[in-house]
Amino acid sequence: MESRMNLFENPVASAFIKRLQAAHRPVDESGLPGATQELVKIRASQINGCAMCLDMHAKDALEAGESQQRLNLVGAWREATVFTDAERAALELTEQGTRLADASGGVTDDAWAAAAKHYDDGQLAALVALIAEINTWNRLNVITRQAGGHYQPGQFG
C-alpha cells in the first residue's frame, strides 16, 4: 500500500499533528492509567481498521510492560478474563464512542455510568478526550493510507 500523503512533510498536516500531540498532554496528566490508554487506542484502531495506530500502540504497550496475552485479547475483551472492571468500562465506552453512527442514541447511559463508577471526573474527561483523539488519528491515517508495520517504539517522541 502506498501512502497518499506524507503527513510530516505537508505543512498543514504537520501543523495539525503538532497541535493534536499537544492536546494529548492533559490526558497524560489526568491520572488515567497508561495501560487503559493503550487498550483504548488499540480497540478504537481495531474498529476503524487503522494499521498504523495498531502497530504503534501494540508496540508501545509491549514496551511499557503490557502482556502479549492481553493485547491478543483486546478485540474479544467481553469474553476474556484478563481485564479489570475499570478497563472493561473504558473499552465499552470506547466502542460506543467510536461507533456513534451505529446507534441512534450515541453512548448509552449504562456505558457512561459504568465508566463513571471507575474513573473520577478528570479521568472520565481524559477518557472521552482520548477516544476522540484516537478516532482523529485513525481517520488521518486511514484516509491518507498510512501503512502499519514499520513503527519503532518511541519513534514519534
Legacy VTK file of the C-alpha trace (Angstrom):
# vtk DataFile Version 3.0
C-alpha trace
ASCII
DATASET POLYDATA
POINTS 157 float
0.000 0.000 0.000
1.353 3.383 -0.941
0.671 6.369 1.266
-1.351 9.170 -0.313
0.465 11.875 1.604
3.447 12.355 3.879
1.728 13.875 6.902
5.003 15.140 8.349
6.159 16.906 5.198
2.835 18.565 4.378
2.816 21.941 6.197
-0.894 21.911 7.044
-0.942 18.275 8.167
2.272 18.735 10.132
0.917 21.795 11.952
-2.295 19.917 12.761
-0.358 16.903 14.073
1.730 19.107 16.378
-1.432 20.595 17.870
-3.029 17.175 18.216
0.062 15.896 20.044
-0.055 18.913 22.377
-3.755 18.298 23.016
-2.844 14.883 24.454
-0.873 16.340 27.384
-3.903 16.793 29.687
-4.806 13.128 29.131
-1.355 12.025 30.286
-1.572 14.349 33.285
-5.072 13.171 34.290
-4.135 10.017 36.171
-5.905 7.811 33.613
-3.756 4.656 33.745
-1.317 4.240 30.875
-2.408 0.639 30.305
-6.013 1.770 29.941
-4.942 4.453 27.496
-3.179 1.922 25.279
-6.120 -0.511 25.411
-8.479 2.283 24.346
-6.203 3.294 21.464
-5.879 -0.305 20.301
-9.609 -1.047 20.465
-10.651 2.088 18.563
-7.931 1.410 15.992
-9.188 -2.155 15.529
-12.714 -0.896 14.907
-11.504 1.765 12.467
-9.026 -0.520 10.666
-6.026 1.728 11.300
-2.930 -0.414 10.764
-0.556 2.443 11.593
-2.139 3.030 15.007
-2.488 -0.680 15.781
1.183 -1.218 15.033
2.235 1.794 17.103
0.073 1.255 20.155
0.597 -2.504 20.399
4.363 -1.986 20.285
4.235 0.926 22.734
2.081 -1.139 25.098
4.531 -4.054 24.983
7.424 -1.662 25.568
5.584 -0.287 28.621
5.201 -3.789 30.067
1.775 -4.838 28.799
1.396 -8.586 28.287
1.073 -10.130 24.845
-1.887 -12.141 26.140
-3.900 -9.024 26.994
-3.018 -7.392 23.680
-4.138 -10.519 21.835
-7.496 -10.381 23.606
-8.424 -6.694 23.219
-10.718 -7.443 20.267
-12.586 -10.029 22.370
-12.465 -8.217 25.706
-16.014 -9.215 26.680
-15.090 -12.911 26.605
-11.626 -12.512 28.148
-10.854 -12.765 31.849
-7.697 -10.638 31.804
-9.251 -7.153 32.001
-10.347 -5.293 35.103
-13.886 -3.951 35.508
-12.494 -0.445 35.014
-10.774 -1.456 31.765
-13.961 -3.154 30.587
-15.910 0.040 31.232
-13.316 2.054 29.300
-13.405 -0.414 26.404
-17.209 -0.307 26.264
-17.171 3.494 26.243
-14.514 3.345 23.516
-16.590 1.055 21.341
-19.747 3.091 21.731
-17.899 6.387 21.284
-16.187 5.081 18.155
-19.339 3.597 16.631
-21.562 6.652 17.067
-23.165 6.207 13.657
-24.248 2.667 14.556
-26.512 3.720 17.441
-29.213 6.351 17.244
-28.700 7.379 20.855
-24.919 7.555 20.802
-23.304 6.375 24.035
-25.764 4.660 26.387
-26.411 5.808 29.934
-25.307 2.369 31.143
-21.910 2.669 29.432
-21.436 6.167 30.841
-22.441 5.079 34.357
-20.072 2.102 34.258
-17.161 4.342 33.287
-18.124 6.986 35.864
-18.122 4.267 38.546
-14.404 3.593 37.941
-12.963 6.970 36.959
-13.105 10.357 38.654
-14.322 13.401 36.719
-10.854 14.314 35.463
-10.081 10.764 34.352
-13.501 10.475 32.732
-12.891 13.696 30.803
-9.476 12.335 29.798
-11.076 9.087 28.636
-13.577 10.966 26.458
-10.791 13.169 25.067
-8.641 10.106 24.372
-11.455 8.363 22.500
-11.975 11.485 20.383
-8.227 11.836 19.844
-7.550 8.274 18.716
-10.516 8.406 16.359
-8.979 11.549 14.840
-5.597 9.825 14.427
-7.313 6.781 12.897
-9.088 8.925 10.357
-5.949 10.849 9.416
-4.052 7.615 8.878
-6.779 5.625 7.122
-7.775 8.451 4.757
-4.150 9.027 3.734
-3.292 5.300 3.718
-0.539 5.301 6.313
0.840 1.762 6.461
1.491 -0.212 9.615
4.419 -2.493 10.318
7.425 -0.210 10.464
6.907 1.645 13.731
9.638 1.530 16.375
8.645 2.280 19.996
9.302 5.910 20.851
9.716 6.851 17.202
7.474 9.905 17.452
8.729 11.080 20.815
LINES 1 158
157 0 1 2 3 4 5 6 7 8 9 10 11 12 13 14 15 16 17 18 19 20 21 22 23 24 25 26 27 28 29 30 31 32 33 34 35 36 37 38 39 40 41 42 43 44 45 46 47 48 49 50 51 52 53 54 55 56 57 58 59 60 61 62 63 64 65 66 67 68 69 70 71 72 73 74 75 76 77 78 79 80 81 82 83 84 85 86 87 88 89 90 91 92 93 94 95 96 97 98 99 100 101 102 103 104 105 106 107 108 109 110 111 112 113 114 115 116 117 118 119 120 121 122 123 124 125 126 127 128 129 130 131 132 133 134 135 136 137 138 139 140 141 142 143 144 145 146 147 148 149 150 151 152 153 154 155 156
